Amino acid sequence: MAEQGSVVPVASETTLVREVFGPLGGLVECGAALESVSVGGFVARHRRELDRVLDVVRRLGSFHADSMEIMDGLGYLREHDVPPVTLLMWSGCIEEYTPDPGPGGPEAVRRTARMGADLQLAHLLQALVGVAALRGGDTQARAREIAEVIGAVCTWGGPGRGRSLHEVFLMWRVAFLPGLLMPSSGSAEPFKRRLREYAHALEGIVEQGGVTGPRGETPGRRGEPV
């Protein structure tokens, strides 16, 4: 979400919501591969987290019902096959793809899905922060909601295959912020200021151990120090 000029431009609602739904869909497909279940089974297993993410997305962007229905139209949450080449796309082609991976096939698929999930987690955090920064509102309150939902979805993938909120925050900070905040980036100063505010707010949340979820749990924590 880079800006040109001295003011923050008005992005279309469709563009903003699609920037969130893309990485969320990628997480669903990679998560299903990591948990060795169908997409339909994965969605059913994680329906509570998905509903919470979609609710936060709707409120962060003040999106209309028609915009939120785009997710259903994209088909990510419906039963469908996820071929290895799709996982390769989500992973940014970090892993080499061969149509016939041979005996190492399952492990190659798992590595690709793990890389894809990592990359899409960082993209999802950037999309949520970008929407919040462009739409305005209470930075601290919105940052807590963003941290809550990222903390919930970053654990997808089964035991030992998830990430922590801390890890996702660090991936996002180094992968996205330099390109948006450098003087040569072209980002508008008001947008830069809001991004820094969100970076500081999220860092504070991470240092405090994350956000307590609706049932008292702390999503995205695995016991490691921050």
C-alpha positions in Angstrom: 0.0 0.0 0.0 2.6 2.6 -1.0 1.4 6.1 -1.7 2.6 8.8 -4.1 2.6 12.5 -3.4 2.0 14.5 -0.3 -1.4 13.2 0.7 -2.8 9.7 1.5 -4.9 8.8 -1.6 -8.4 7.3 -1.3 -8.1 3.6 -2.2 -11.2 1.8 -3.4 -13.0 -0.4 -0.9 -12.7 -3.3 -3.3 -9.0 -2.9 -3.5 -8.5 -2.7 0.2 -10.7 -5.7 1.0 -9.0 -7.9 -1.6 -5.6 -7.0 -0.2 -6.8 -8.7 3.0 -8.7 -11.6 1.5 -5.8 -12.7 -0.7 -3.3 -13.6 2.1 -6.1 -14.9 4.3 -7.1 -17.3 1.5 -3.4 -18.3 1.1 -3.3 -19.1 4.8 -6.3 -21.3 4.6 -4.9 -23.3 1.7 -1.4 -23.6 3.2 -2.9 -24.4 6.6 -5.0 -27.2 5.1 -1.9 -28.7 3.5 0.1 -28.5 6.8 -2.7 -30.1 8.8 -3.2 -32.7 6.1 -7.0 -32.1 5.8 -9.3 -30.9 3.1 -9.9 -27.1 2.8 -13.5 -27.8 3.9 -12.3 -29.7 6.9 -9.8 -27.0 7.7 -12.4 -24.2 7.5 -14.8 -26.2 9.7 -12.0 -26.8 12.3 -11.1 -23.1 12.3 -14.5 -21.5 11.8 -14.3 -19.5 15.0 -11.0 -17.8 14.2 -12.1 -17.1 10.6 -15.3 -15.5 11.8 -13.4 -13.3 14.2 -10.9 -12.3 11.5 -13.7 -11.3 9.1 -15.5 -9.4 11.8 -12.3 -7.4 12.6 -11.7 -6.8 8.8 -15.2 -5.5 8.4 -14.8 -3.0 11.3 -11.3 -1.9 10.5 -12.2 -0.9 7.0 -15.9 0.0 7.7 -16.6 -2.3 4.7 -20.0 -2.7 3.3 -21.7 -6.1 3.2 -21.1 -6.4 -0.6 -17.4 -5.9 -0.1 -17.3 -8.6 2.6 -19.1 -11.0 0.3 -16.1 -10.9 -2.1 -14.4 -13.5 0.2 -17.2 -16.0 -0.6 -16.9 -15.2 -4.3 -13.2 -15.9 -4.3 -13.9 -19.5 -3.1 -11.1 -19.8 -0.6 -13.4 -21.0 2.1 -15.3 -23.6 0.0 -14.1 -27.1 -0.6 -11.5 -27.3 -3.4 -8.3 -29.0 -4.4 -5.0 -27.2 -3.6 -2.3 -28.5 -6.0 1.4 -28.1 -5.1 1.8 -25.4 -7.7 -0.7 -23.2 -5.8 1.3 -23.7 -2.6 4.4 -22.7 -4.6 2.7 -19.5 -5.6 1.8 -18.6 -2.0 5.4 -19.3 -0.9 6.9 -17.0 -3.5 8.7 -19.8 -5.3 11.2 -20.2 -2.5 11.1 -23.9 -2.8 12.0 -25.5 -6.2 9.0 -27.0 -8.0 9.0 -30.2 -9.9 5.9 -31.9 -11.3 7.2 -35.3 -10.0 8.9 -34.6 -6.6 9.6 -38.3 -6.1 10.2 -39.8 -2.6 10.7 -36.4 -1.1 7.4 -35.2 -2.3 5.4 -35.0 0.9 8.2 -33.2 2.7 8.7 -30.8 -0.1 5.0 -30.0 0.0 5.1 -29.4 3.7 8.1 -27.1 3.4 6.4 -25.1 0.6 3.2 -24.9 2.7 5.2 -23.7 5.7 7.0 -21.0 3.6 3.7 -20.0 2.1 2.0 -19.7 5.5 5.0 -17.5 6.8 4.8 -15.2 3.8 1.0 -14.9 3.9 1.0 -14.2 7.6 3.3 -11.2 7.0 1.2 -10.1 4.1 -2.0 -10.4 6.2 -0.5 -8.3 9.0 0.5 -5.6 6.5 -2.9 -5.6 4.8 -4.7 -5.2 8.2 -2.3 -2.5 9.3 -2.6 -0.8 5.9 -6.4 -0.8 6.1 -6.4 0.5 9.7 -3.9 3.3 8.8 -5.8 4.4 5.8 -9.3 4.3 7.5 -8.3 6.1 10.7 -9.5 5.4 14.2 -8.0 4.7 17.6 -4.6 3.2 16.9 -4.2 1.4 20.2 -7.6 -0.2 20.1 -7.2 -1.3 16.5 -3.7 -2.6 17.0 -5.0 -4.8 19.8 -7.7 -6.3 17.5 -5.1 -6.8 14.8 -2.8 -8.5 17.2 -5.6 -10.7 18.5 -6.6 -12.1 15.1 -3.0 -12.5 13.9 -2.3 -14.3 17.2 -5.2 -16.7 16.4 -4.3 -17.5 12.8 -0.6 -17.7 13.2 -1.0 -21.0 15.1 -2.6 -22.7 12.2 -0.8 -25.7 10.8 -0.9 -28.2 13.6 1.3 -28.8 16.6 4.9 -27.5 16.1 4.1 -25.9 12.7 2.5 -22.7 13.8 4.2 -19.3 14.5 4.0 -16.9 17.4 2.7 -13.3 17.2 6.2 -12.3 18.1 7.6 -14.1 15.0 4.9 -12.7 12.7 5.5 -9.1 14.0 9.2 -9.4 13.3 8.7 -10.8 9.8 6.3 -8.0 9.0 8.5 -5.3 10.4 11.6 -6.2 8.4 9.8 -7.3 5.2 7.5 -4.3 4.8 8.3 -1.3 6.9 11.7 -0.3 5.3 10.2 -0.3 1.8 7.3 1.9 3.0 9.2 4.2 5.3 12.4 5.0 3.6 12.6 8.6 2.2 12.8 7.2 -1.3 9.6 5.1 -0.9 7.1 7.7 -2.1 4.8 7.0 0.8 2.9 10.0 2.0 4.1 11.5 5.4 0.7 11.0 7.1 0.7 7.3 6.1 4.3 6.9 7.3 3.3 8.4 10.6 0.4 6.1 11.0 2.5 3.0 10.1 5.0 4.0 12.7 2.2 4.4 15.3 1.0 0.9 14.5 4.5 -0.5 14.6 5.0 1.0 18.1 1.6 -0.2 19.3 2.1 -3.7 18.1 5.6 -3.9 19.5 4.2 -2.9 22.9 1.5 -5.6 22.7 4.1 -8.2 21.7 6.4 -7.2 24.6 3.4 -7.5 27.0 2.8 -11.1 25.9 0.1 -10.6 23.3 -3.7 -10.1 23.6 -6.0 -12.2 25.8 -8.6 -13.8 23.6 -12.4 -14.1 24.3 -12.0 -17.2 26.5 -9.0 -15.9 28.4 -6.3 -17.6 26.2 -3.4 -15.7 24.7 -3.3 -16.4 21.0 0.0 -16.8 19.3 2.0 -17.6 22.5 4.2 -20.7 22.6 6.2 -19.9 25.8 9.2 -18.3 24.1 10.5 -15.0 25.5 9.9 -11.9 23.4 
